[in-house]
Amino acid sequence: GQGGVSARRLILTADDLGLAPQTNEGIERAHREGVLTAASLMVGEAGFEEGLRVARANPGLAVGLHLTLTDGVPVLPAARIPSLTRNGRFRDDMAALGLLLALSREARAELHAEVTAQLARFAETGLACDHVNAHKHYHLHPHIAAALMQAAAGAGIPCIRLPDEDAALVRRADPASPKLPWWLLSRWCATLRSRAANWNLRAPDRVLGYAWSGAFTVARLRAAIPLLPEGVTELYFHPATAGGFAGSAPGYRYAEELAALTDPAVRDALEGTPRGGYRDMLRA
């Protein structure tokens, strides 16, 4: 670009496409009536077919895989991945499962099988896979990161999300933001970034939405936009028409996030700023 505003490139992503009717409708509206440019599809959940309809009806929406390994339904039969599941669903004790993955070769083999199965189900849709990321950022776990990077590279997917958040930007936009162990997160993301590069996977320069997960409000988005630096920033959201659906996170302000993405002042503020999916913005 020619310096200034044009050097900024934005990816505005919604997670949880395919989770429920409320998320599918919210994502479609955020794209059609607002500034949303990308979405991450869950391939094992109840709303998958409807999420697919949304993706196909909106070719301008870049769709990637929202790898799910906790708080969700596996693609493989649960009996084939017993280490990862309880009562037909993924385990929700992320720390204990994370430890098991570190200790058990069987668990890691199951992990690779399920990651491969989710990518295969995505491929069967015929959609181009724009990127990969993971539900609840479970790919921060080294073994999950390794499995996802290897599988994505093997499938020819060029981009991945790393939740490398700019703490100073978050605090400037909203001094009341939750405090996170950012130094640890940024150091680990630097390690993951170099591992991703080994697989020829690109990631945005920074993300916004980790500290504000489930609470990326109109006020926060309006405050953040003028502060965004040059390079590629991914802002990610959880828009839905309402909360309270199966799989919804307690306390998430889904409708407010949809309102942020369709806010007229936000649309005006982003006028002229390049935005799109990961492949387009990262030139991958």
Secondary structure, DSSP 4 states (H G I P E B T S, - for coil): --SGGGGEEEEEEEEEETS-HHHHHHHHHHHHSS---EEEE-SSSTTHHHHHHHHHH-TTSEEEEEE--SSS--SS-GGG-TTTEETTEE-S-HHHHHHHHHH-HHHHHHHHHHHHHHHHHHHHTT-----EEEGGGGGGSHHHHHHHHHHHHHTT--BB----B-HHHHHHH-TTSPP--HHHHHHHHHHHHHHHHHTT-B--SEEE-STTTT---HHHHHHHGGG--SEEEEEEE---S-S-STTPPTT--HHHHHHHHT-HHHHHHTTTS-B--HHHHHT-
